[in-house]
Amino acid sequence: MARVYRTVIAVLNHAARTLRDGKRPWLMSAVPRIEPPDWHDRLPLCRLTWEHQDRLLVALPAHLVPMALLAASTGAREQEVCQLR
């Protein structure tokens, strides 16, 4: 949801700076800062211990181990890791 707020703010700021009707800007001033609401939908972080990582790597098929190591080491999201070539 925060991405939607950032997009709306970017579009409104762009409109305030560049879109003009004659010599007047479309918006007379910059867009006020809009804070996204806190939806309380985030799960608490669960750190992967070395023991858990070792158990995970042993349980995975061999072709998935490098991907799992990359994800665990960098914190990259699933979509970034799976789309690497």
PDB file of N, CA, C and O in Angstrom:
ATOM      1  N   MET A   1       0.816  -1.190   0.000  1.00  0.00           N
ATOM      2  CA  MET A   1       0.000   0.000   0.000  1.00  0.00           C
ATOM      3  C   MET A   1       0.862   1.257   0.000  1.00  0.00           C
ATOM      4  O   MET A   1       0.461   2.285  -0.546  1.00  0.00           O
ATOM      5  N   ALA A   2       2.036   1.180   0.606  1.00  0.00           N
ATOM      6  CA  ALA A   2       2.909   2.355   0.638  1.00  0.00           C
ATOM      7  C   ALA A   2       3.359   2.738  -0.771  1.00  0.00           C
ATOM      8  O   ALA A   2       3.567   3.917  -1.058  1.00  0.00           O
ATOM      9  N   ARG A   3       3.509   1.746  -1.649  1.00  0.00           N
ATOM     10  CA  ARG A   3       3.899   2.038  -3.026  1.00  0.00           C
ATOM     11  C   ARG A   3       2.840   2.883  -3.720  1.00  0.00           C
ATOM     12  O   ARG A   3       3.171   3.761  -4.518  1.00  0.00           O
ATOM     13  N   VAL A   4       1.573   2.626  -3.424  1.00  0.00           N
ATOM     14  CA  VAL A   4       0.484   3.398  -4.023  1.00  0.00           C
ATOM     15  C   VAL A   4       0.568   4.851  -3.577  1.00  0.00           C
ATOM     16  O   VAL A   4       0.418   5.761  -4.392  1.00  0.00           O
ATOM     17  N   TYR A   5       0.804   5.073  -2.296  1.00  0.00           N
ATOM     18  CA  TYR A   5       0.932   6.440  -1.787  1.00  0.00           C
ATOM     19  C   TYR A   5       2.108   7.156  -2.442  1.00  0.00           C
ATOM     20  O   TYR A   5       1.989   8.319  -2.828  1.00  0.00           O
ATOM     21  N   ARG A   6       3.253   6.462  -2.571  1.00  0.00           N
ATOM     22  CA  ARG A   6       4.417   7.095  -3.198  1.00  0.00           C
ATOM     23  C   ARG A   6       4.133   7.450  -4.651  1.00  0.00           C
ATOM     24  O   ARG A   6       4.569   8.494  -5.134  1.00  0.00           O
ATOM     25  N   THR A   7       3.407   6.587  -5.344  1.00  0.00           N
ATOM     26  CA  THR A   7       3.070   6.863  -6.740  1.00  0.00           C
ATOM     27  C   THR A   7       2.167   8.075  -6.862  1.00  0.00           C
ATOM     28  O   THR A   7       2.392   8.932  -7.717  1.00  0.00           O
ATOM     29  N   VAL A   8       1.150   8.158  -6.020  1.00  0.00           N
ATOM     30  CA  VAL A   8       0.232   9.301  -6.046  1.00  0.00           C
ATOM     31  C   VAL A   8       0.985  10.591  -5.747  1.00  0.00           C
ATOM     32  O   VAL A   8       0.768  11.598  -6.422  1.00  0.00           O
ATOM     33  N   ILE A   9       1.854  10.580  -4.762  1.00  0.00           N
ATOM     34  CA  ILE A   9       2.616  11.768  -4.405  1.00  0.00           C
ATOM     35  C   ILE A   9       3.533  12.181  -5.552  1.00  0.00           C
ATOM     36  O   ILE A   9       3.649  13.368  -5.857  1.00  0.00           O
ATOM     37  N   ALA A  10       4.185  11.208  -6.191  1.00  0.00           N
ATOM     38  CA  ALA A  10       5.074  11.524  -7.313  1.00  0.00           C
ATOM     39  C   ALA A  10       4.303  12.145  -8.470  1.00  0.00           C
ATOM     40  O   ALA A  10       4.774  13.104  -9.082  1.00  0.00           O
ATOM     41  N   VAL A  11       3.128  11.612  -8.775  1.00  0.00           N
ATOM     42  CA  VAL A  11       2.314  12.151  -9.873  1.00  0.00           C
ATOM     43  C   VAL A  11       1.848  13.567  -9.550  1.00  0.00           C
ATOM     44  O   VAL A  11       1.902  14.447 -10.410  1.00  0.00           O
ATOM     45  N   LEU A  12       1.396  13.794  -8.333  1.00  0.00           N
ATOM     46  CA  LEU A  12       0.941  15.132  -7.957  1.00  0.00           C
ATOM     47  C   LEU A  12       2.087  16.145  -7.951  1.00  0.00           C
ATOM     48  O   LEU A  12       1.905  17.288  -8.372  1.00  0.00           O
ATOM     49  N   ASN A  13       3.264  15.734  -7.477  1.00  0.00           N
ATOM     50  CA  ASN A  13       4.420  16.635  -7.509  1.00  0.00           C
ATOM     51  C   ASN A  13       4.824  16.949  -8.946  1.00  0.00           C
ATOM     52  O   ASN A  13       5.164  18.088  -9.265  1.00  0.00           O
ATOM     53  N   HIS A  14       4.787  15.948  -9.800  1.00  0.00           N
ATOM     54  CA  HIS A  14       5.093  16.179 -11.215  1.00  0.00           C
ATOM     55  C   HIS A  14       4.101  17.167 -11.818  1.00  0.00           C
ATOM     56  O   HIS A  14       4.484  18.072 -12.560  1.00  0.00           O
ATOM     57  N   ALA A  15       2.827  16.985 -11.492  1.00  0.00           N
ATOM     58  CA  ALA A  15       1.794  17.890 -12.002  1.00  0.00           C
ATOM     59  C   ALA A  15       2.019  19.308 -11.485  1.00  0.00           C
ATOM     60  O   ALA A  15       1.825  20.270 -12.227  1.00  0.00           O
ATOM     61  N   ALA A  16       2.419  19.449 -10.240  1.00  0.00           N
ATOM     62  CA  ALA A  16       2.637  20.776  -9.672  1.00  0.00           C
ATOM     63  C   ALA A  16       3.815  21.475 -10.338  1.00  0.00           C
ATOM     64  O   ALA A  16       3.812  22.699 -10.473  1.00  0.00           O
ATOM     65  N   ARG A  17       4.837  20.700 -10.762  1.00  0.00           N
ATOM     66  CA  ARG A  17       6.031  21.305 -11.349  1.00  0.00           C
ATOM     67  C   ARG A  17       5.919  21.535 -12.851  1.00  0.00           C
ATOM     68  O   ARG A  17       6.426  22.538 -13.353  1.00  0.00           O
ATOM     69  N   THR A  18       5.275  20.641 -13.569  1.00  0.00           N
ATOM     70  CA  THR A  18       5.393  20.700 -15.026  1.00  0.00           C
ATOM     71  C   THR A  18       4.104  20.984 -15.774  1.00  0.00           C
ATOM     72  O   THR A  18       4.146  21.665 -16.799  1.00  0.00           O
ATOM     73  N   LEU A  19       2.981  20.504 -15.323  1.00  0.00           N
ATOM     74  CA  LEU A  19       1.745  20.728 -16.063  1.00  0.00           C
ATOM     75  C   LEU A  19       1.263  22.147 -15.854  1.00  0.00           C
ATOM     76  O   LEU A  19       1.074  22.594 -14.723  1.00  0.00           O
ATOM     77  N   ARG A  20       1.067  22.845 -16.950  1.00  0.00           N
ATOM     78  CA  ARG A  20       0.687  24.247 -16.844  1.00  0.00           C
ATOM     79  C   ARG A  20      -0.461  24.542 -17.790  1.00  0.00           C
ATOM     80  O   ARG A  20      -0.558  23.978 -18.880  1.00  0.00           O
ATOM     81  N   ASP A  21      -1.321  25.433 -17.350  1.00  0.00           N
ATOM     82  CA  ASP A  21      -2.428  25.916 -18.173  1.00  0.00           C
ATOM     83  C   ASP A  21      -2.108  27.368 -18.506  1.00  0.00           C
ATOM     84  O   ASP A  21      -2.377  28.269 -17.711  1.00  0.00           O
ATOM     85  N   GLY A  22      -1.541  27.587 -19.667  1.00  0.00           N
ATOM     86  CA  GLY A  22      -1.063  28.930 -19.966  1.00  0.00           C
ATOM     87  C   GLY A  22       0.211  29.174 -19.194  1.00  0.00           C
ATOM     88  O   GLY A  22       1.222  28.519 -19.445  1.00  0.00           O
ATOM     89  N   LYS A  23       0.181  30.113 -18.253  1.00  0.00           N
ATOM     90  CA  LYS A  23       1.358  30.391 -17.427  1.00  0.00           C
ATOM     91  C   LYS A  23       1.154  29.968 -15.980  1.00  0.00           C
ATOM     92  O   LYS A  23       2.058  30.088 -15.153  1.00  0.00           O
ATOM     93  N   ARG A  24      -0.031  29.476 -15.687  1.00  0.00           N
ATOM     94  CA  ARG A  24      -0.314  29.050 -14.306  1.00  0.00           C
ATOM     95  C   ARG A  24      -0.053  27.560 -14.149  1.00  0.00           C
ATOM     96  O   ARG A  24      -0.435  26.780 -15.022  1.00  0.00           O
ATOM     97  N   PRO A  25       0.585  27.143 -13.062  1.00  0.00           N
ATOM     98  CA  PRO A  25       0.747  25.706 -12.819  1.00  0.00           C
ATOM     99  C   PRO A  25      -0.591  25.071 -12.476  1.00  0.00           C
ATOM    100  O   PRO A  25      -1.502  25.734 -11.979  1.00  0.00           O
ATOM    101  N   TRP A  26      -0.694  23.782 -12.747  1.00  0.00           N
ATOM    102  CA  TRP A  26      -1.920  23.045 -12.459  1.00  0.00           C
ATOM    103  C   TRP A  26      -2.207  23.045 -10.958  1.00  0.00           C
ATOM    104  O   TRP A  26      -3.351  23.227 -10.541  1.00  0.00           O
ATOM    105  N   LEU A  27      -1.170  22.842 -10.153  1.00  0.00           N
ATOM    106  CA  LEU A  27      -1.286  22.953  -8.705  1.00  0.00           C
ATOM    107  C   LEU A  27      -0.478  24.172  -8.285  1.00  0.00           C
ATOM    108  O   LEU A  27       0.620  24.393  -8.797  1.00  0.00           O
ATOM    109  N   MET A  28      -0.997  24.951  -7.377  1.00  0.00           N
ATOM    110  CA  MET A  28      -0.335  26.197  -7.003  1.00  0.00           C
ATOM    111  C   MET A  28       0.838  25.992  -6.047  1.00  0.00           C
ATOM    112  O   MET A  28       1.674  26.885  -5.907  1.00  0.00           O
ATOM    113  N   SER A  29       0.917  24.851  -5.396  1.00  0.00           N
ATOM    114  CA  SER A  29       2.032  24.608  -4.483  1.00  0.00           C
ATOM    115  C   SER A  29       2.382  23.128  -4.509  1.00  0.00           C
ATOM    116  O   SER A  29       1.662  22.312  -5.086  1.00  0.00           O
ATOM    117  N   ALA A  30       3.487  22.802  -3.882  1.00  0.00           N
ATOM    118  CA  ALA A  30       3.895  21.405  -3.808  1.00  0.00           C
ATOM    119  C   ALA A  30       2.887  20.612  -2.977  1.00  0.00           C
ATOM    120  O   ALA A  30       2.183  21.158  -2.127  1.00  0.00           O
ATOM    121  N   VAL A  31       2.845  19.357  -3.238  1.00  0.00           N
ATOM    122  CA  VAL A  31       1.908  18.484  -2.537  1.00  0.00           C
ATOM    123  C   VAL A  31       2.368  18.316  -1.097  1.00  0.00           C
ATOM    124  O   VAL A  31       3.549  18.068  -0.856  1.00  0.00           O
ATOM    125  N   PRO A  32       1.458  18.446  -0.133  1.00  0.00           N
ATOM    126  CA  PRO A  32       1.869  18.238   1.262  1.00  0.00           C
ATOM    127  C   PRO A  32       2.287  16.790   1.493  1.00  0.00           C
ATOM    128  O   PRO A  32       1.857  15.878   0.787  1.00  0.00           O
ATOM    129  N   ARG A  33       3.115  16.610   2.476  1.00  0.00           N
ATOM    130  CA  ARG A  33       3.587  15.254   2.791  1.00  0.00           C
ATOM    131  C   ARG A  33       2.422  14.410   3.274  1.00  0.00           C
ATOM    132  O   ARG A  33       1.703  14.787   4.199  1.00  0.00           O
ATOM    133  N   ILE A  34       2.249  13.271   2.640  1.00  0.00           N
ATOM    134  CA  ILE A  34       1.168  12.353   2.994  1.00  0.00           C
ATOM    135  C   ILE A  34       1.803  11.122   3.624  1.00  0.00           C
ATOM    136  O   ILE A  34       2.609  10.436   2.994  1.00  0.00           O
ATOM    137  N   GLU A  35       1.443  10.855   4.839  1.00  0.00           N
ATOM    138  CA  GLU A  35       1.965   9.683   5.535  1.00  0.00           C
ATOM    139  C   GLU A  35       0.994   8.521   5.353  1.00  0.00           C
ATOM    140  O   GLU A  35      -0.194   8.654   5.643  1.00  0.00           O
ATOM    141  N   PRO A  36       1.495   7.377   4.873  1.00  0.00           N
ATOM    142  CA  PRO A  36       0.606   6.221   4.750  1.00  0.00           C
ATOM    143  C   PRO A  36       0.196   5.717   6.131  1.00  0.00           C
ATOM    144  O   PRO A  36       0.983   5.787   7.075  1.00  0.00           O
ATOM    145  N   PRO A  37      -1.016   5.215   6.253  1.00  0.00           N
ATOM    146  CA  PRO A  37      -1.451   4.701   7.558  1.00  0.00           C
ATOM    147  C   PRO A  37      -0.686   3.440   7.925  1.00  0.00           C
ATOM    148  O   PRO A  37      -0.197   2.723   7.052  1.00  0.00           O
ATOM    149  N   ASP A  38      -0.587   3.179   9.197  1.00  0.00           N
ATOM    150  CA  ASP A  38       0.051   1.961   9.679  1.00  0.00           C
ATOM    151  C   ASP A  38      -1.013   0.871   9.742  1.00  0.00           C
ATOM    152  O   ASP A  38      -1.912   0.913  10.582  1.00  0.00           O
ATOM    153  N   TRP A  39      -0.900  -0.096   8.850  1.00  0.00           N
ATOM    154  CA  TRP A  39      -1.916  -1.143   8.762  1.00  0.00           C
ATOM    155  C   TRP A  39      -1.679  -2.256   9.769  1.00  0.00           C
ATOM    156  O   TRP A  39      -2.539  -3.123   9.924  1.00  0.00           O
ATOM    157  N   HIS A  40      -0.559  -2.263  10.450  1.00  0.00           N
ATOM    158  CA  HIS A  40      -0.214  -3.305  11.427  1.00  0.00           C
ATOM    159  C   HIS A  40      -0.276  -4.691  10.807  1.00  0.00           C
ATOM    160  O   HIS A  40      -0.725  -5.642  11.448  1.00  0.00           O
ATOM    161  N   ASP A  41       0.175  -4.811   9.556  1.00  0.00           N
ATOM    162  CA  ASP A  41       0.092  -6.097   8.879  1.00  0.00           C
ATOM    163  C   ASP A  41       1.447  -6.748   8.661  1.00  0.00           C
ATOM    164  O   ASP A  41       1.546  -7.755   7.960  1.00  0.00           O
ATOM    165  N   ARG A  42       2.468  -6.196   9.241  1.00  0.00           N
ATOM    166  CA  ARG A  42       3.794  -6.775   9.069  1.00  0.00           C
ATOM    167  C   ARG A  42       4.066  -7.811  10.139  1.00  0.00           C
ATOM    168  O   ARG A  42       3.759  -7.616  11.315  1.00  0.00           O
ATOM    169  N   LEU A  43       4.640  -8.900   9.712  1.00  0.00           N
ATOM    170  CA  LEU A  43       5.033  -9.928  10.657  1.00  0.00           C
ATOM    171  C   LEU A  43       6.355  -9.523  11.304  1.00  0.00           C
ATOM    172  O   LEU A  43       7.181  -8.876  10.661  1.00  0.00           O
ATOM    173  N   PRO A  44       6.563  -9.891  12.546  1.00  0.00           N
ATOM    174  CA  PRO A  44       7.847  -9.573  13.165  1.00  0.00           C
ATOM    175  C   PRO A  44       8.968 -10.336  12.450  1.00  0.00           C
ATOM    176  O   PRO A  44       8.755 -11.430  11.928  1.00  0.00           O
ATOM    177  N   LEU A  45      10.155  -9.742  12.438  1.00  0.00           N
ATOM    178  CA  LEU A  45      11.289 -10.398  11.802  1.00  0.00           C
ATOM    179  C   LEU A  45      11.656 -11.670  12.542  1.00  0.00           C
ATOM    180  O   LEU A  45      11.658 -11.715  13.772  1.00  0.00           O
ATOM    181  N   CYS A  46      11.960 -12.682  11.789  1.00  0.00           N
ATOM    182  CA  CYS A  46      12.399 -13.950  12.373  1.00  0.00           C
ATOM    183  C   CYS A  46      13.767 -14.252  11.775  1.00  0.00           C
ATOM    184  O   CYS A  46      13.861 -14.699  10.632  1.00  0.00           O
ATOM    185  N   ARG A  47      14.798 -14.017  12.522  1.00  0.00           N
ATOM    186  CA  ARG A  47      16.158 -14.216  12.030  1.00  0.00           C
ATOM    187  C   ARG A  47      16.438 -15.710  11.869  1.00  0.00           C
ATOM    188  O   ARG A  47      16.019 -16.530  12.686  1.00  0.00           O
ATOM    189  N   LEU A  48      17.146 -16.036  10.811  1.00  0.00           N
ATOM    190  CA  LEU A  48      17.528 -17.409  10.534  1.00  0.00           C
ATOM    191  C   LEU A  48      18.840 -17.690  11.261  1.00  0.00           C
ATOM    192  O   LEU A  48      19.856 -17.058  10.976  1.00  0.00           O
ATOM    193  N   THR A  49      18.821 -18.626  12.190  1.00  0.00           N
ATOM    194  CA  THR A  49      20.048 -18.968  12.915  1.00  0.00           C
ATOM    195  C   THR A  49      20.912 -19.868  12.040  1.00  0.00           C
ATOM    196  O   THR A  49      20.443 -20.421  11.045  1.00  0.00           O
ATOM    197  N   TRP A  50      22.172 -20.007  12.419  1.00  0.00           N
ATOM    198  CA  TRP A  50      23.070 -20.877  11.659  1.00  0.00           C
ATOM    199  C   TRP A  50      22.571 -22.317  11.677  1.00  0.00           C
ATOM    200  O   TRP A  50      22.669 -23.029  10.677  1.00  0.00           O
ATOM    201  N   GLU A  51      22.046 -22.731  12.798  1.00  0.00           N
ATOM    202  CA  GLU A  51      21.524 -24.105  12.910  1.00  0.00           C
ATOM    203  C   GLU A  51      20.341 -24.317  11.964  1.00  0.00           C
ATOM    204  O   GLU A  51      20.274 -25.324  11.259  1.00  0.00           O
ATOM    205  N   HIS A  52      19.412 -23.363  11.955  1.00  0.00           N
ATOM    206  CA  HIS A  52      18.267 -23.475  11.052  1.00  0.00           C
ATOM    207  C   HIS A  52      18.701 -23.431   9.591  1.00  0.00           C
ATOM    208  O   HIS A  52      18.155 -24.151   8.755  1.00  0.00           O
ATOM    209  N   GLN A  53      19.686 -22.582   9.284  1.00  0.00           N
ATOM    210  CA  GLN A  53      20.177 -22.493   7.917  1.00  0.00           C
ATOM    211  C   GLN A  53      20.795 -23.817   7.482  1.00  0.00           C
ATOM    212  O   GLN A  53      20.561 -24.272   6.362  1.00  0.00           O
ATOM    213  N   ASP A  54      21.582 -24.436   8.357  1.00  0.00           N
ATOM    214  CA  ASP A  54      22.188 -25.727   8.026  1.00  0.00           C
ATOM    215  C   ASP A  54      21.126 -26.784   7.775  1.00  0.00           C
ATOM    216  O   ASP A  54      21.235 -27.559   6.825  1.00  0.00           O
ATOM    217  N   ARG A  55      20.093 -26.825   8.621  1.00  0.00           N
ATOM    218  CA  ARG A  55      19.015 -27.799   8.428  1.00  0.00           C
ATOM    219  C   ARG A  55      18.250 -27.550   7.136  1.00  0.00           C
ATOM    220  O   ARG A  55      17.855 -28.491   6.448  1.00  0.00           O
ATOM    221  N   LEU A  56      18.045 -26.281   6.811  1.00  0.00           N
ATOM    222  CA  LEU A  56      17.349 -25.945   5.569  1.00  0.00           C
ATOM    223  C   LEU A  56      18.150 -26.383   4.354  1.00  0.00           C
ATOM    224  O   LEU A  56      17.595 -26.979   3.431  1.00  0.00           O
ATOM    225  N   LEU A  57      19.439 -26.097   4.341  1.00  0.00           N
ATOM    226  CA  LEU A  57      20.268 -26.431   3.191  1.00  0.00           C
ATOM    227  C   LEU A  57      20.388 -27.933   2.983  1.00  0.00           C
ATOM    228  O   LEU A  57      20.472 -28.391   1.844  1.00  0.00           O
ATOM    229  N   VAL A  58      20.397 -28.696   4.047  1.00  0.00           N
ATOM    230  CA  VAL A  58      20.450 -30.155   3.936  1.00  0.00           C
ATOM    231  C   VAL A  58      19.135 -30.690   3.368  1.00  0.00           C
ATOM    232  O   VAL A  58      19.136 -31.664   2.617  1.00  0.00           O
ATOM    233  N   ALA A  59      18.024 -30.064   3.720  1.00  0.00           N
ATOM    234  CA  ALA A  59      16.713 -30.548   3.276  1.00  0.00           C
ATOM    235  C   ALA A  59      16.394 -30.168   1.833  1.00  0.00           C
ATOM    236  O   ALA A  59      15.532 -30.789   1.212  1.00  0.00           O
ATOM    237  N   LEU A  60      17.077 -29.155   1.287  1.00  0.00           N
ATOM    238  CA  LEU A  60      16.789 -28.697  -0.072  1.00  0.00           C
ATOM    239  C   LEU A  60      17.454 -29.581  -1.124  1.00  0.00           C
ATOM    240  O   LEU A  60      18.496 -30.183  -0.862  1.00  0.00           O
ATOM    241  N   PRO A  61      16.855 -29.661  -2.316  1.00  0.00           N
ATOM    242  CA  PRO A  61      17.545 -30.320  -3.431  1.00  0.00           C
ATOM    243  C   PRO A  61      18.813 -29.534  -3.785  1.00  0.00           C
ATOM    244  O   PRO A  61      18.879 -28.328  -3.547  1.00  0.00           O
ATOM    245  N   ALA A  62      19.799 -30.198  -4.342  1.00  0.00           N
ATOM    246  CA  ALA A  62      21.109 -29.592  -4.594  1.00  0.00           C
ATOM    247  C   ALA A  62      21.025 -28.368  -5.503  1.00  0.00           C
ATOM    248  O   ALA A  62      21.804 -27.430  -5.334  1.00  0.00           O
ATOM    249  N   HIS A  63      20.103 -28.355  -6.458  1.00  0.00           N
ATOM    250  CA  HIS A  63      20.052 -27.219  -7.391  1.00  0.00           C
ATOM    251  C   HIS A  63      19.450 -25.959  -6.746  1.00  0.00           C
ATOM    252  O   HIS A  63      19.566 -24.870  -7.309  1.00  0.00           O
ATOM    253  N   LEU A  64      18.818 -26.091  -5.590  1.00  0.00           N
ATOM    254  CA  LEU A  64      18.247 -24.926  -4.911  1.00  0.00           C
ATOM    255  C   LEU A  64      19.156 -24.346  -3.828  1.00  0.00           C
ATOM    256  O   LEU A  64      18.897 -23.255  -3.319  1.00  0.00           O
ATOM    257  N   VAL A  65      20.210 -25.065  -3.477  1.00  0.00           N
ATOM    258  CA  VAL A  65      21.096 -24.614  -2.401  1.00  0.00           C
ATOM    259  C   VAL A  65      21.751 -23.268  -2.718  1.00  0.00           C
ATOM    260  O   VAL A  65      21.759 -22.393  -1.852  1.00  0.00           O
ATOM    261  N   PRO A  66      22.309 -23.059  -3.936  1.00  0.00           N
ATOM    262  CA  PRO A  66      22.910 -21.731  -4.199  1.00  0.00           C
ATOM    263  C   PRO A  66      21.894 -20.590  -4.099  1.00  0.00           C
ATOM    264  O   PRO A  66      22.216 -19.509  -3.605  1.00  0.00           O
ATOM    265  N   MET A  67      20.676 -20.833  -4.565  1.00  0.00           N
ATOM    266  CA  MET A  67      19.644 -19.790  -4.471  1.00  0.00           C
ATOM    267  C   MET A  67      19.301 -19.488  -3.016  1.00  0.00           C
ATOM    268  O   MET A  67      19.133 -18.328  -2.638  1.00  0.00           O
ATOM    269  N   ALA A  68      19.200 -20.531  -2.208  1.00  0.00           N
ATOM    270  CA  ALA A  68      18.869 -20.338  -0.798  1.00  0.00           C
ATOM    271  C   ALA A  68      19.989 -19.607  -0.066  1.00  0.00           C
ATOM    272  O   ALA A  68      19.730 -18.764   0.792  1.00  0.00           O
ATOM    273  N   LEU A  69      21.234 -19.934  -0.409  1.00  0.00           N
ATOM    274  CA  LEU A  69      22.374 -19.235   0.206  1.00  0.00           C
ATOM    275  C   LEU A  69      22.388 -17.763  -0.173  1.00  0.00           C
ATOM    276  O   LEU A  69      22.645 -16.902   0.669  1.00  0.00           O
ATOM    277  N   LEU A  70      22.112 -17.472  -1.445  1.00  0.00           N
ATOM    278  CA  LEU A  70      22.060 -16.079  -1.878  1.00  0.00           C
ATOM    279  C   LEU A  70      20.960 -15.326  -1.141  1.00  0.00           C
ATOM    280  O   LEU A  70      21.179 -14.216  -0.657  1.00  0.00           O
ATOM    281  N   ALA A  71      19.778 -15.928  -1.058  1.00  0.00           N
ATOM    282  CA  ALA A  71      18.662 -15.272  -0.384  1.00  0.00           C
ATOM    283  C   ALA A  71      18.958 -15.057   1.103  1.00  0.00           C
ATOM    284  O   ALA A  71      18.656 -13.997   1.650  1.00  0.00           O
ATOM    285  N   ALA A  72      19.541 -16.055   1.747  1.00  0.00           N
ATOM    286  CA  ALA A  72      19.847 -15.936   3.177  1.00  0.00           C
ATOM    287  C   ALA A  72      20.957 -14.923   3.439  1.00  0.00           C
ATOM    288  O   ALA A  72      20.944 -14.231   4.457  1.00  0.00           O
ATOM    289  N   SER A  73      21.914 -14.837   2.523  1.00  0.00           N
ATOM    290  CA  SER A  73      23.053 -13.937   2.728  1.00  0.00           C
ATOM    291  C   SER A  73      22.722 -12.483   2.423  1.00  0.00           C
ATOM    292  O   SER A  73      23.242 -11.576   3.073  1.00  0.00           O
ATOM    293  N   THR A  74      21.856 -12.257   1.435  1.00  0.00           N
ATOM    294  CA  THR A  74      21.585 -10.888   1.004  1.00  0.00           C
ATOM    295  C   THR A  74      20.255 -10.348   1.504  1.00  0.00           C
ATOM    296  O   THR A  74      20.059  -9.134   1.552  1.00  0.00           O
ATOM    297  N   GLY A  75      19.343 -11.231   1.875  1.00  0.00           N
ATOM    298  CA  GLY A  75      18.009 -10.784   2.264  1.00  0.00           C
ATOM    299  C   GLY A  75      17.151 -10.437   1.060  1.00  0.00           C
ATOM    300  O   GLY A  75      16.118  -9.781   1.197  1.00  0.00           O
ATOM    301  N   ALA A  76      17.578 -10.879  -0.127  1.00  0.00           N
ATOM    302  CA  ALA A  76      16.822 -10.585  -1.343  1.00  0.00           C
ATOM    303  C   ALA A  76      15.470 -11.288  -1.302  1.00  0.00           C
ATOM    304  O   ALA A  76      15.317 -12.341  -0.682  1.00  0.00           O
ATOM    305  N   ARG A  77      14.508 -10.694  -1.967  1.00  0.00           N
ATOM    306  CA  ARG A  77      13.173 -11.273  -2.017  1.00  0.00           C
ATOM    307  C   ARG A  77      13.135 -12.442  -2.990  1.00  0.00           C
ATOM    308  O   ARG A  77      14.017 -12.603  -3.833  1.00  0.00           O
ATOM    309  N   GLU A  78      12.099 -13.245  -2.852  1.00  0.00           N
ATOM    310  CA  GLU A  78      11.943 -14.430  -3.686  1.00  0.00           C
ATOM    311  C   GLU A  78      11.945 -14.082  -5.171  1.00  0.00           C
ATOM    312  O   GLU A  78      12.583 -14.768  -5.969  1.00  0.00           O
ATOM    313  N   GLN A  79      11.240 -13.027  -5.542  1.00  0.00           N
ATOM    314  CA  GLN A  79      11.134 -12.692  -6.954  1.00  0.00           C
ATOM    315  C   GLN A  79      12.475 -12.288  -7.552  1.00  0.00           C
ATOM    316  O   GLN A  79      12.744 -12.606  -8.710  1.00  0.00           O
ATOM    317  N   GLU A  80      13.322 -11.595  -6.795  1.00  0.00           N
ATOM    318  CA  GLU A  80      14.626 -11.217  -7.312  1.00  0.00           C
ATOM    319  C   GLU A  80      15.532 -12.437  -7.469  1.00  0.00           C
ATOM    320  O   GLU A  80      16.252 -12.559  -8.460  1.00  0.00           O
ATOM    321  N   VAL A  81      15.493 -13.330  -6.498  1.00  0.00           N
ATOM    322  CA  VAL A  81      16.358 -14.501  -6.543  1.00  0.00           C
ATOM    323  C   VAL A  81      15.919 -15.443  -7.662  1.00  0.00           C
ATOM    324  O   VAL A  81      16.762 -15.971  -8.387  1.00  0.00           O
ATOM    325  N   CYS A  82      14.630 -15.660  -7.811  1.00  0.00           N
ATOM    326  CA  CYS A  82      14.135 -16.614  -8.807  1.00  0.00           C
ATOM    327  C   CYS A  82      14.255 -16.099 -10.236  1.00  0.00           C
ATOM    328  O   CYS A  82      14.254 -16.901 -11.170  1.00  0.00           O
ATOM    329  N   GLN A  83      14.357 -14.799 -10.435  1.00  0.00           N
ATOM    330  CA  GLN A  83      14.432 -14.263 -11.794  1.00  0.00           C
ATOM    331  C   GLN A  83      15.861 -13.991 -12.244  1.00  0.00           C
ATOM    332  O   GLN A  83      16.072 -13.450 -13.330  1.00  0.00           O
ATOM    333  N   LEU A  84      16.837 -14.353 -11.434  1.00  0.00           N
ATOM    334  CA  LEU A  84      18.230 -14.161 -11.837  1.00  0.00           C
ATOM    335  C   LEU A  84      18.594 -15.110 -12.965  1.00  0.00           C
ATOM    336  O   LEU A  84      18.114 -16.242 -13.008  1.00  0.00           O
ATOM    337  N   ARG A  85      19.427 -14.660 -13.863  1.00  0.00           N
ATOM    338  CA  ARG A  85      19.894 -15.497 -14.977  1.00  0.00           C
ATOM    339  C   ARG A  85      21.396 -15.612 -14.892  1.00  0.00           C
ATOM    340  O   ARG A  85      22.012 -16.272 -15.729  1.00  0.00           O
TER     341      ARG A  85
END
